[in-house]
Amino acid sequence: MPMELQSSQMIGVKASQLIRKLFMSYVKIENHIENMKKELLKRPKFNIERAFSVLNMDGSDGGFDKISIDEL
């Protein structure tokens, strides 16, 4: 295929840059998550269920859950 026809079917430069930026953001987030997991494992009293229950409260006086066990 001639080069002119091939380049018209390729992803544009701007789209390629945006895809790269998106991928790099994803890798960065995954790296942060893994580092957080390692740090949490160093805490002997850390309890993931207790942490989630604190984060899951809506902030009202009743403190009811936003996400139920069934929804998980």
mmCIF file of the N, C-alpha and C atoms, coordinates in Angstrom:
data_MODEL
# 
_entry.id   MODEL 
# 
loop_
_atom_site.group_PDB 
_atom_site.id 
_atom_site.type_symbol 
_atom_site.label_atom_id 
_atom_site.label_alt_id 
_atom_site.label_comp_id 
_atom_site.label_asym_id 
_atom_site.label_entity_id 
_atom_site.label_seq_id 
_atom_site.pdbx_PDB_ins_code 
_atom_site.Cartn_x 
_atom_site.Cartn_y 
_atom_site.Cartn_z 
_atom_site.occupancy 
_atom_site.B_iso_or_equiv 
_atom_site.pdbx_formal_charge 
_atom_site.auth_seq_id 
_atom_site.auth_comp_id 
_atom_site.auth_asym_id 
_atom_site.auth_atom_id 
_atom_site.pdbx_PDB_model_num 
ATOM 1   N N  . MET A 1 1  ? 0.837   -1.176 0.000  1.00 0.00 ? 1  MET A N  1 
ATOM 2   C CA . MET A 1 1  ? 0.000   0.000  0.000  1.00 0.00 ? 1  MET A CA 1 
ATOM 3   C C  . MET A 1 1  ? 0.891   1.252  0.000  1.00 0.00 ? 1  MET A C  1 
ATOM 4   N N  . PRO A 1 2  ? 0.562   2.241  -0.809 1.00 0.00 ? 2  PRO A N  1 
ATOM 5   C CA . PRO A 1 2  ? 1.353   3.477  -0.789 1.00 0.00 ? 2  PRO A CA 1 
ATOM 6   C C  . PRO A 1 2  ? 1.289   4.143  0.580  1.00 0.00 ? 2  PRO A C  1 
ATOM 7   N N  . MET A 1 3  ? 2.325   4.881  0.915  1.00 0.00 ? 3  MET A N  1 
ATOM 8   C CA . MET A 1 3  ? 2.420   5.530  2.226  1.00 0.00 ? 3  MET A CA 1 
ATOM 9   C C  . MET A 1 3  ? 1.269   6.490  2.486  1.00 0.00 ? 3  MET A C  1 
ATOM 10  N N  . GLU A 1 4  ? 0.784   7.200  1.462  1.00 0.00 ? 4  GLU A N  1 
ATOM 11  C CA . GLU A 1 4  ? -0.312  8.152  1.658  1.00 0.00 ? 4  GLU A CA 1 
ATOM 12  C C  . GLU A 1 4  ? -1.563  7.444  2.172  1.00 0.00 ? 4  GLU A C  1 
ATOM 13  N N  . LEU A 1 5  ? -1.851  6.258  1.648  1.00 0.00 ? 5  LEU A N  1 
ATOM 14  C CA . LEU A 1 5  ? -3.031  5.530  2.084  1.00 0.00 ? 5  LEU A CA 1 
ATOM 15  C C  . LEU A 1 5  ? -2.845  4.964  3.480  1.00 0.00 ? 5  LEU A C  1 
ATOM 16  N N  . GLN A 1 6  ? -1.653  4.531  3.813  1.00 0.00 ? 6  GLN A N  1 
ATOM 17  C CA . GLN A 1 6  ? -1.388  3.984  5.136  1.00 0.00 ? 6  GLN A CA 1 
ATOM 18  C C  . GLN A 1 6  ? -1.518  5.052  6.217  1.00 0.00 ? 6  GLN A C  1 
ATOM 19  N N  . SER A 1 7  ? -0.983  6.225  5.975  1.00 0.00 ? 7  SER A N  1 
ATOM 20  C CA . SER A 1 7  ? -1.015  7.264  7.002  1.00 0.00 ? 7  SER A CA 1 
ATOM 21  C C  . SER A 1 7  ? -2.430  7.782  7.248  1.00 0.00 ? 7  SER A C  1 
ATOM 22  N N  . SER A 1 8  ? -3.300  7.724  6.269  1.00 0.00 ? 8  SER A N  1 
ATOM 23  C CA . SER A 1 8  ? -4.673  8.188  6.469  1.00 0.00 ? 8  SER A CA 1 
ATOM 24  C C  . SER A 1 8  ? -5.450  7.242  7.371  1.00 0.00 ? 8  SER A C  1 
ATOM 25  N N  . GLN A 1 9  ? -4.974  6.013  7.526  1.00 0.00 ? 9  GLN A N  1 
ATOM 26  C CA . GLN A 1 9  ? -5.656  5.030  8.367  1.00 0.00 ? 9  GLN A CA 1 
ATOM 27  C C  . GLN A 1 9  ? -5.052  4.954  9.769  1.00 0.00 ? 9  GLN A C  1 
ATOM 28  N N  . MET A 1 10 ? -4.007  5.695  10.011 1.00 0.00 ? 10 MET A N  1 
ATOM 29  C CA . MET A 1 10 ? -3.340  5.663  11.309 1.00 0.00 ? 10 MET A CA 1 
ATOM 30  C C  . MET A 1 10 ? -3.989  6.652  12.272 1.00 0.00 ? 10 MET A C  1 
ATOM 31  N N  . ILE A 1 11 ? -3.697  6.459  13.527 1.00 0.00 ? 11 ILE A N  1 
ATOM 32  C CA . ILE A 1 11 ? -4.177  7.378  14.560 1.00 0.00 ? 11 ILE A CA 1 
ATOM 33  C C  . ILE A 1 11 ? -3.425  8.700  14.418 1.00 0.00 ? 11 ILE A C  1 
ATOM 34  N N  . GLY A 1 12 ? -4.133  9.788  14.565 1.00 0.00 ? 12 GLY A N  1 
ATOM 35  C CA . GLY A 1 12 ? -3.517  11.105 14.465 1.00 0.00 ? 12 GLY A CA 1 
ATOM 36  C C  . GLY A 1 12 ? -2.515  11.352 15.583 1.00 0.00 ? 12 GLY A C  1 
ATOM 37  N N  . VAL A 1 13 ? -1.663  12.333 15.392 1.00 0.00 ? 13 VAL A N  1 
ATOM 38  C CA . VAL A 1 13 ? -0.624  12.657 16.367 1.00 0.00 ? 13 VAL A CA 1 
ATOM 39  C C  . VAL A 1 13 ? -1.237  13.055 17.702 1.00 0.00 ? 13 VAL A C  1 
ATOM 40  N N  . LYS A 1 14 ? -2.239  13.917 17.680 1.00 0.00 ? 14 LYS A N  1 
ATOM 41  C CA . LYS A 1 14 ? -2.875  14.378 18.919 1.00 0.00 ? 14 LYS A CA 1 
ATOM 42  C C  . LYS A 1 14 ? -3.530  13.208 19.655 1.00 0.00 ? 14 LYS A C  1 
ATOM 43  N N  . ALA A 1 15 ? -4.231  12.352 18.903 1.00 0.00 ? 15 ALA A N  1 
ATOM 44  C CA . ALA A 1 15 ? -4.876  11.186 19.524 1.00 0.00 ? 15 ALA A CA 1 
ATOM 45  C C  . ALA A 1 15 ? -3.832  10.255 20.117 1.00 0.00 ? 15 ALA A C  1 
ATOM 46  N N  . SER A 1 16 ? -2.738  10.077 19.419 1.00 0.00 ? 16 SER A N  1 
ATOM 47  C CA . SER A 1 16 ? -1.662  9.229  19.913 1.00 0.00 ? 16 SER A CA 1 
ATOM 48  C C  . SER A 1 16 ? -1.071  9.790  21.205 1.00 0.00 ? 16 SER A C  1 
ATOM 49  N N  . GLN A 1 17 ? -0.894  11.096 21.264 1.00 0.00 ? 17 GLN A N  1 
ATOM 50  C CA . GLN A 1 17 ? -0.374  11.742 22.472 1.00 0.00 ? 17 GLN A CA 1 
ATOM 51  C C  . GLN A 1 17 ? -1.346  11.575 23.638 1.00 0.00 ? 17 GLN A C  1 
ATOM 52  N N  . LEU A 1 18 ? -2.629  11.718 23.358 1.00 0.00 ? 18 LEU A N  1 
ATOM 53  C CA . LEU A 1 18 ? -3.633  11.571 24.413 1.00 0.00 ? 18 LEU A CA 1 
ATOM 54  C C  . LEU A 1 18 ? -3.698  10.134 24.923 1.00 0.00 ? 18 LEU A C  1 
ATOM 55  N N  . ILE A 1 19 ? -3.589  9.175  24.024 1.00 0.00 ? 19 ILE A N  1 
ATOM 56  C CA . ILE A 1 19 ? -3.585  7.766  24.428 1.00 0.00 ? 19 ILE A CA 1 
ATOM 57  C C  . ILE A 1 19 ? -2.367  7.473  25.298 1.00 0.00 ? 19 ILE A C  1 
ATOM 58  N N  . ARG A 1 20 ? -1.221  8.007  24.910 1.00 0.00 ? 20 ARG A N  1 
ATOM 59  C CA . ARG A 1 20 ? -0.005  7.819  25.707 1.00 0.00 ? 20 ARG A CA 1 
ATOM 60  C C  . ARG A 1 20 ? -0.167  8.448  27.090 1.00 0.00 ? 20 ARG A C  1 
ATOM 61  N N  . LYS A 1 21 ? -0.725  9.655  27.131 1.00 0.00 ? 21 LYS A N  1 
ATOM 62  C CA . LYS A 1 21 ? -0.942  10.339 28.406 1.00 0.00 ? 21 LYS A CA 1 
ATOM 63  C C  . LYS A 1 21 ? -1.901  9.540  29.296 1.00 0.00 ? 21 LYS A C  1 
ATOM 64  N N  . LEU A 1 22 ? -2.956  9.013  28.713 1.00 0.00 ? 22 LEU A N  1 
ATOM 65  C CA . LEU A 1 22 ? -3.914  8.195  29.454 1.00 0.00 ? 22 LEU A CA 1 
ATOM 66  C C  . LEU A 1 22 ? -3.242  6.948  30.008 1.00 0.00 ? 22 LEU A C  1 
ATOM 67  N N  . PHE A 1 23 ? -2.461  6.266  29.185 1.00 0.00 ? 23 PHE A N  1 
ATOM 68  C CA . PHE A 1 23 ? -1.769  5.055  29.617 1.00 0.00 ? 23 PHE A CA 1 
ATOM 69  C C  . PHE A 1 23 ? -0.779  5.355  30.743 1.00 0.00 ? 23 PHE A C  1 
ATOM 70  N N  . MET A 1 24 ? -0.035  6.441  30.606 1.00 0.00 ? 24 MET A N  1 
ATOM 71  C CA . MET A 1 24 ? 0.934   6.808  31.640 1.00 0.00 ? 24 MET A CA 1 
ATOM 72  C C  . MET A 1 24 ? 0.224   7.157  32.953 1.00 0.00 ? 24 MET A C  1 
ATOM 73  N N  . SER A 1 25 ? -0.939  7.802  32.872 1.00 0.00 ? 25 SER A N  1 
ATOM 74  C CA . SER A 1 25 ? -1.725  8.093  34.076 1.00 0.00 ? 25 SER A CA 1 
ATOM 75  C C  . SER A 1 25 ? -2.179  6.806  34.745 1.00 0.00 ? 25 SER A C  1 
ATOM 76  N N  . TYR A 1 26 ? -2.605  5.855  33.937 1.00 0.00 ? 26 TYR A N  1 
ATOM 77  C CA . TYR A 1 26 ? -3.047  4.562  34.458 1.00 0.00 ? 26 TYR A CA 1 
ATOM 78  C C  . TYR A 1 26 ? -1.895  3.852  35.170 1.00 0.00 ? 26 TYR A C  1 
ATOM 79  N N  . VAL A 1 27 ? -0.726  3.828  34.555 1.00 0.00 ? 27 VAL A N  1 
ATOM 80  C CA . VAL A 1 27 ? 0.445   3.183  35.161 1.00 0.00 ? 27 VAL A CA 1 
ATOM 81  C C  . VAL A 1 27 ? 0.812   3.878  36.471 1.00 0.00 ? 27 VAL A C  1 
ATOM 82  N N  . LYS A 1 28 ? 0.753   5.197  36.490 1.00 0.00 ? 28 LYS A N  1 
ATOM 83  C CA . LYS A 1 28 ? 1.076   5.966  37.693 1.00 0.00 ? 28 LYS A CA 1 
ATOM 84  C C  . LYS A 1 28 ? 0.105   5.633  38.830 1.00 0.00 ? 28 LYS A C  1 
ATOM 85  N N  . ILE A 1 29 ? -1.176  5.562  38.516 1.00 0.00 ? 29 ILE A N  1 
ATOM 86  C CA . ILE A 1 29 ? -2.186  5.237  39.531 1.00 0.00 ? 29 ILE A CA 1 
ATOM 87  C C  . ILE A 1 29 ? -1.970  3.828  40.069 1.00 0.00 ? 29 ILE A C  1 
ATOM 88  N N  . GLU A 1 30 ? -1.725  2.873  39.177 1.00 0.00 ? 30 GLU A N  1 
ATOM 89  C CA . GLU A 1 30 ? -1.484  1.500  39.609 1.00 0.00 ? 30 GLU A CA 1 
ATOM 90  C C  . GLU A 1 30 ? -0.249  1.417  40.506 1.00 0.00 ? 30 GLU A C  1 
ATOM 91  N N  . ASN A 1 31 ? 0.764   2.178  40.183 1.00 0.00 ? 31 ASN A N  1 
ATOM 92  C CA . ASN A 1 31 ? 1.971   2.208  41.001 1.00 0.00 ? 31 ASN A CA 1 
ATOM 93  C C  . ASN A 1 31 ? 1.675   2.760  42.390 1.00 0.00 ? 31 ASN A C  1 
ATOM 94  N N  . HIS A 1 32 ? 0.879   3.817  42.453 1.00 0.00 ? 32 HIS A N  1 
ATOM 95  C CA . HIS A 1 32 ? 0.495   4.385  43.755 1.00 0.00 ? 32 HIS A CA 1 
ATOM 96  C C  . HIS A 1 32 ? -0.307  3.370  44.573 1.00 0.00 ? 32 HIS A C  1 
ATOM 97  N N  . ILE A 1 33 ? -1.208  2.658  43.923 1.00 0.00 ? 33 ILE A N  1 
ATOM 98  C CA . ILE A 1 33 ? -2.017  1.650  44.624 1.00 0.00 ? 33 ILE A CA 1 
ATOM 99  C C  . ILE A 1 33 ? -1.121  0.567  45.213 1.00 0.00 ? 33 ILE A C  1 
ATOM 100 N N  . GLU A 1 34 ? -0.168  0.090  44.423 1.00 0.00 ? 34 GLU A N  1 
ATOM 101 C CA . GLU A 1 34 ? 0.738   -0.951 44.912 1.00 0.00 ? 34 GLU A CA 1 
ATOM 102 C C  . GLU A 1 34 ? 1.571   -0.443 46.084 1.00 0.00 ? 34 GLU A C  1 
ATOM 103 N N  . ASN A 1 35 ? 2.030   0.791  46.009 1.00 0.00 ? 35 ASN A N  1 
ATOM 104 C CA . ASN A 1 35 ? 2.801   1.359  47.123 1.00 0.00 ? 35 ASN A CA 1 
ATOM 105 C C  . ASN A 1 35 ? 1.950   1.495  48.378 1.00 0.00 ? 35 ASN A C  1 
ATOM 106 N N  . MET A 1 36 ? 0.681   1.895  48.209 1.00 0.00 ? 36 MET A N  1 
ATOM 107 C CA . MET A 1 36 ? -0.220  1.996  49.355 1.00 0.00 ? 36 MET A CA 1 
ATOM 108 C C  . MET A 1 36 ? -0.445  0.627  49.988 1.00 0.00 ? 36 MET A C  1 
ATOM 109 N N  . LYS A 1 37 ? -0.615  -0.394 49.167 1.00 0.00 ? 37 LYS A N  1 
ATOM 110 C CA . LYS A 1 37 ? -0.799  -1.758 49.686 1.00 0.00 ? 37 LYS A CA 1 
ATOM 111 C C  . LYS A 1 37 ? 0.402   -2.186 50.511 1.00 0.00 ? 37 LYS A C  1 
ATOM 112 N N  . LYS A 1 38 ? 1.595   -1.917 50.003 1.00 0.00 ? 38 LYS A N  1 
ATOM 113 C CA . LYS A 1 38 ? 2.818   -2.288 50.733 1.00 0.00 ? 38 LYS A CA 1 
ATOM 114 C C  . LYS A 1 38 ? 2.888   -1.574 52.074 1.00 0.00 ? 38 LYS A C  1 
ATOM 115 N N  . GLU A 1 39 ? 2.542   -0.285 52.079 1.00 0.00 ? 39 GLU A N  1 
ATOM 116 C CA . GLU A 1 39 ? 2.571   0.477  53.328 1.00 0.00 ? 39 GLU A CA 1 
ATOM 117 C C  . GLU A 1 39 ? 1.527   -0.036 54.319 1.00 0.00 ? 39 GLU A C  1 
ATOM 118 N N  . LEU A 1 40 ? 0.348   -0.383 53.826 1.00 0.00 ? 40 LEU A N  1 
ATOM 119 C CA . LEU A 1 40 ? -0.702  -0.881 54.718 1.00 0.00 ? 40 LEU A CA 1 
ATOM 120 C C  . LEU A 1 40 ? -0.349  -2.234 55.307 1.00 0.00 ? 40 LEU A C  1 
ATOM 121 N N  . LEU A 1 41 ? 0.347   -3.059 54.541 1.00 0.00 ? 41 LEU A N  1 
ATOM 122 C CA . LEU A 1 41 ? 0.760   -4.368 55.053 1.00 0.00 ? 41 LEU A CA 1 
ATOM 123 C C  . LEU A 1 41 ? 1.772   -4.249 56.186 1.00 0.00 ? 41 LEU A C  1 
ATOM 124 N N  . LYS A 1 42 ? 2.453   -3.121 56.269 1.00 0.00 ? 42 LYS A N  1 
ATOM 125 C CA . LYS A 1 42 ? 3.419   -2.893 57.344 1.00 0.00 ? 42 LYS A CA 1 
ATOM 126 C C  . LYS A 1 42 ? 2.729   -2.569 58.668 1.00 0.00 ? 42 LYS A C  1 
ATOM 127 N N  . ARG A 1 43 ? 1.449   -2.221 58.619 1.00 0.00 ? 43 ARG A N  1 
ATOM 128 C CA . ARG A 1 43 ? 0.702   -1.853 59.831 1.00 0.00 ? 43 ARG A CA 1 
ATOM 129 C C  . ARG A 1 43 ? 0.016   -3.099 60.387 1.00 0.00 ? 43 ARG A C  1 
ATOM 130 N N  . PRO A 1 44 ? 0.469   -3.604 61.509 1.00 0.00 ? 44 PRO A N  1 
ATOM 131 C CA . PRO A 1 44 ? -0.100  -4.854 62.035 1.00 0.00 ? 44 PRO A CA 1 
ATOM 132 C C  . PRO A 1 44 ? -1.561  -4.737 62.467 1.00 0.00 ? 44 PRO A C  1 
ATOM 133 N N  . LYS A 1 45 ? -1.990  -3.547 62.847 1.00 0.00 ? 45 LYS A N  1 
ATOM 134 C CA . LYS A 1 45 ? -3.376  -3.391 63.325 1.00 0.00 ? 45 LYS A CA 1 
ATOM 135 C C  . LYS A 1 45 ? -4.328  -2.907 62.235 1.00 0.00 ? 45 LYS A C  1 
ATOM 136 N N  . PHE A 1 46 ? -3.846  -2.799 61.001 1.00 0.00 ? 46 PHE A N  1 
ATOM 137 C CA . PHE A 1 46 ? -4.709  -2.307 59.925 1.00 0.00 ? 46 PHE A CA 1 
ATOM 138 C C  . PHE A 1 46 ? -5.766  -3.346 59.591 1.00 0.00 ? 46 PHE A C  1 
ATOM 139 N N  . ASN A 1 47 ? -6.999  -2.888 59.449 1.00 0.00 ? 47 ASN A N  1 
ATOM 140 C CA . ASN A 1 47 ? -8.117  -3.767 59.121 1.00 0.00 ? 47 ASN A CA 1 
ATOM 141 C C  . ASN A 1 47 ? -8.852  -3.158 57.935 1.00 0.00 ? 47 ASN A C  1 
ATOM 142 N N  . ILE A 1 48 ? -8.829  -3.815 56.797 1.00 0.00 ? 48 ILE A N  1 
ATOM 143 C CA . ILE A 1 48 ? -9.441  -3.283 55.576 1.00 0.00 ? 48 ILE A CA 1 
ATOM 144 C C  . ILE A 1 48 ? -10.953 -3.107 55.723 1.00 0.00 ? 48 ILE A C  1 
ATOM 145 N N  . GLU A 1 49 ? -11.606 -4.015 56.421 1.00 0.00 ? 49 GLU A N  1 
ATOM 146 C CA . GLU A 1 49 ? -13.064 -3.902 56.603 1.00 0.00 ? 49 GLU A CA 1 
ATOM 147 C C  . GLU A 1 49 ? -13.408 -2.669 57.430 1.00 0.00 ? 49 GLU A C  1 
ATOM 148 N N  . ARG A 1 50 ? -12.636 -2.409 58.471 1.00 0.00 ? 50 ARG A N  1 
ATOM 149 C CA . ARG A 1 50 ? -12.880 -1.226 59.315 1.00 0.00 ? 50 ARG A CA 1 
ATOM 150 C C  . ARG A 1 50 ? -12.599 0.059  58.523 1.00 0.00 ? 50 ARG A C  1 
ATOM 151 N N  . ALA A 1 51 ? -11.541 0.044  57.759 1.00 0.00 ? 51 ALA A N  1 
ATOM 152 C CA . ALA A 1 51 ? -11.211 1.213  56.945 1.00 0.00 ? 51 ALA A CA 1 
ATOM 153 C C  . ALA A 1 51 ? -12.318 1.505  55.937 1.00 0.00 ? 51 ALA A C  1 
ATOM 154 N N  . PHE A 1 52 ? -12.821 0.465  55.278 1.00 0.00 ? 52 PHE A N  1 
ATOM 155 C CA . PHE A 1 52 ? -13.899 0.659  54.310 1.00 0.00 ? 52 PHE A CA 1 
ATOM 156 C C  . PHE A 1 52 ? -15.158 1.165  54.989 1.00 0.00 ? 52 PHE A C  1 
ATOM 157 N N  . SER A 1 53 ? -15.463 0.645  56.176 1.00 0.00 ? 53 SER A N  1 
ATOM 158 C CA . SER A 1 53 ? -16.682 1.091  56.864 1.00 0.00 ? 53 SER A CA 1 
ATOM 159 C C  . SER A 1 53 ? -16.596 2.572  57.218 1.00 0.00 ? 53 SER A C  1 
ATOM 160 N N  . VAL A 1 54 ? -15.415 3.052  57.561 1.00 0.00 ? 54 VAL A N  1 
ATOM 161 C CA . VAL A 1 54 ? -15.248 4.488  57.855 1.00 0.00 ? 54 VAL A CA 1 
ATOM 162 C C  . VAL A 1 54 ? -15.419 5.306  56.581 1.00 0.00 ? 54 VAL A C  1 
ATOM 163 N N  . LEU A 1 55 ? -14.817 4.877  55.495 1.00 0.00 ? 55 LEU A N  1 
ATOM 164 C CA . LEU A 1 55 ? -14.924 5.602  54.229 1.00 0.00 ? 55 LEU A CA 1 
ATOM 165 C C  . LEU A 1 55 ? -16.331 5.539  53.639 1.00 0.00 ? 55 LEU A C  1 
ATOM 166 N N  . ASN A 1 56 ? -17.083 4.519  53.983 1.00 0.00 ? 56 ASN A N  1 
ATOM 167 C CA . ASN A 1 56 ? -18.393 4.292  53.402 1.00 0.00 ? 56 ASN A CA 1 
ATOM 168 C C  . ASN A 1 56 ? -19.504 5.084  54.094 1.00 0.00 ? 56 ASN A C  1 
ATOM 169 N N  . MET A 1 57 ? -19.226 5.755  55.182 1.00 0.00 ? 57 MET A N  1 
ATOM 170 C CA . MET A 1 57 ? -20.262 6.521  55.878 1.00 0.00 ? 57 MET A CA 1 
ATOM 171 C C  . MET A 1 57 ? -20.581 7.798  55.118 1.00 0.00 ? 57 MET A C  1 
ATOM 172 N N  . ASP A 1 58 ? -21.810 8.230  55.218 1.00 0.00 ? 58 ASP A N  1 
ATOM 173 C CA . ASP A 1 58 ? -22.244 9.420  54.476 1.00 0.00 ? 58 ASP A CA 1 
ATOM 174 C C  . ASP A 1 58 ? -21.993 10.720 55.223 1.00 0.00 ? 58 ASP A C  1 
ATOM 175 N N  . GLY A 1 59 ? -21.540 10.645 56.457 1.00 0.00 ? 59 GLY A N  1 
ATOM 176 C CA . GLY A 1 59 ? -21.224 11.857 57.211 1.00 0.00 ? 59 GLY A CA 1 
ATOM 177 C C  . GLY A 1 59 ? -22.371 12.384 58.038 1.00 0.00 ? 59 GLY A C  1 
ATOM 178 N N  . SER A 1 60 ? -23.541 11.813 57.926 1.00 0.00 ? 60 SER A N  1 
ATOM 179 C CA . SER A 1 60 ? -24.666 12.277 58.744 1.00 0.00 ? 60 SER A CA 1 
ATOM 180 C C  . SER A 1 60 ? -24.529 11.727 60.162 1.00 0.00 ? 60 SER A C  1 
ATOM 181 N N  . ASP A 1 61 ? -25.373 12.218 61.065 1.00 0.00 ? 61 ASP A N  1 
ATOM 182 C CA . ASP A 1 61 ? -25.316 11.749 62.460 1.00 0.00 ? 61 ASP A CA 1 
ATOM 183 C C  . ASP A 1 61 ? -25.570 10.253 62.564 1.00 0.00 ? 61 ASP A C  1 
ATOM 184 N N  . GLY A 1 62 ? -26.451 9.752  61.724 1.00 0.00 ? 62 GLY A N  1 
ATOM 185 C CA . GLY A 1 62 ? -26.754 8.319  61.733 1.00 0.00 ? 62 GLY A CA 1 
ATOM 186 C C  . GLY A 1 62 ? -25.602 7.489  61.198 1.00 0.00 ? 62 GLY A C  1 
ATOM 187 N N  . GLY A 1 63 ? -24.844 8.063  60.278 1.00 0.00 ? 63 GLY A N  1 
ATOM 188 C CA . GLY A 1 63 ? -23.693 7.376  59.724 1.00 0.00 ? 63 GLY A CA 1 
ATOM 189 C C  . GLY A 1 63 ? -24.027 6.119  58.941 1.00 0.00 ? 63 GLY A C  1 
ATOM 190 N N  . PHE A 1 64 ? -25.148 6.129  58.218 1.00 0.00 ? 64 PHE A N  1 
ATOM 191 C CA . PHE A 1 64 ? -25.507 4.908  57.486 1.00 0.00 ? 64 PHE A CA 1 
ATOM 192 C C  . PHE A 1 64 ? -24.617 4.715  56.264 1.00 0.00 ? 64 PHE A C  1 
ATOM 193 N N  . ASP A 1 65 ? -24.544 3.473  55.823 1.00 0.00 ? 65 ASP A N  1 
ATOM 194 C CA . ASP A 1 65 ? -23.672 3.112  54.710 1.00 0.00 ? 65 ASP A CA 1 
ATOM 195 C C  . ASP A 1 65 ? -24.204 3.613  53.388 1.00 0.00 ? 65 ASP A C  1 
ATOM 196 N N  . LYS A 1 66 ? -23.287 4.073  52.528 1.00 0.00 ? 66 LYS A N  1 
ATOM 197 C CA . LYS A 1 66 ? -23.648 4.445  51.168 1.00 0.00 ? 66 LYS A CA 1 
ATOM 198 C C  . LYS A 1 66 ? -23.772 3.211  50.290 1.00 0.00 ? 66 LYS A C  1 
ATOM 199 N N  . ILE A 1 67 ? -22.904 2.244  50.520 1.00 0.00 ? 67 ILE A N  1 
ATOM 200 C CA . ILE A 1 67 ? -22.891 1.012  49.720 1.00 0.00 ? 67 ILE A CA 1 
ATOM 201 C C  . ILE A 1 67 ? -23.199 -0.145 50.652 1.00 0.00 ? 67 ILE A C  1 
ATOM 202 N N  . SER A 1 68 ? -24.184 -0.932 50.289 1.00 0.00 ? 68 SER A N  1 
ATOM 203 C CA . SER A 1 68 ? -24.539 -2.074 51.129 1.00 0.00 ? 68 SER A CA 1 
ATOM 204 C C  . SER A 1 68 ? -23.675 -3.281 50.788 1.00 0.00 ? 68 SER A C  1 
ATOM 205 N N  . ILE A 1 69 ? -23.685 -4.245 51.665 1.00 0.00 ? 69 ILE A N  1 
ATOM 206 C CA . ILE A 1 69 ? -22.946 -5.492 51.423 1.00 0.00 ? 69 ILE A CA 1 
ATOM 207 C C  . ILE A 1 69 ? -23.471 -6.176 50.161 1.00 0.00 ? 69 ILE A C  1 
ATOM 208 N N  . ASP A 1 70 ? -24.770 -6.134 49.942 1.00 0.00 ? 70 ASP A N  1 
ATOM 209 C CA . ASP A 1 70 ? -25.370 -6.768 48.759 1.00 0.00 ? 70 ASP A CA 1 
ATOM 210 C C  . ASP A 1 70 ? -24.894 -6.122 47.461 1.00 0.00 ? 70 ASP A C  1 
ATOM 211 N N  . GLU A 1 71 ? -24.661 -4.818 47.503 1.00 0.00 ? 71 GLU A N  1 
ATOM 212 C CA . GLU A 1 71 ? -24.210 -4.107 46.307 1.00 0.00 ? 71 GLU A CA 1 
ATOM 213 C C  . GLU A 1 71 ? -22.776 -4.436 45.940 1.00 0.00 ? 71 GLU A C  1 
ATOM 214 N N  . LEU A 1 72 ? -21.989 -4.859 46.925 1.00 0.00 ? 72 LEU A N  1 
ATOM 215 C CA . LEU A 1 72 ? -20.605 -5.227 46.651 1.00 0.00 ? 72 LEU A CA 1 
ATOM 216 C C  . LEU A 1 72 ? -20.593 -6.502 45.867 1.00 0.00 ? 72 LEU A C  1 
# 
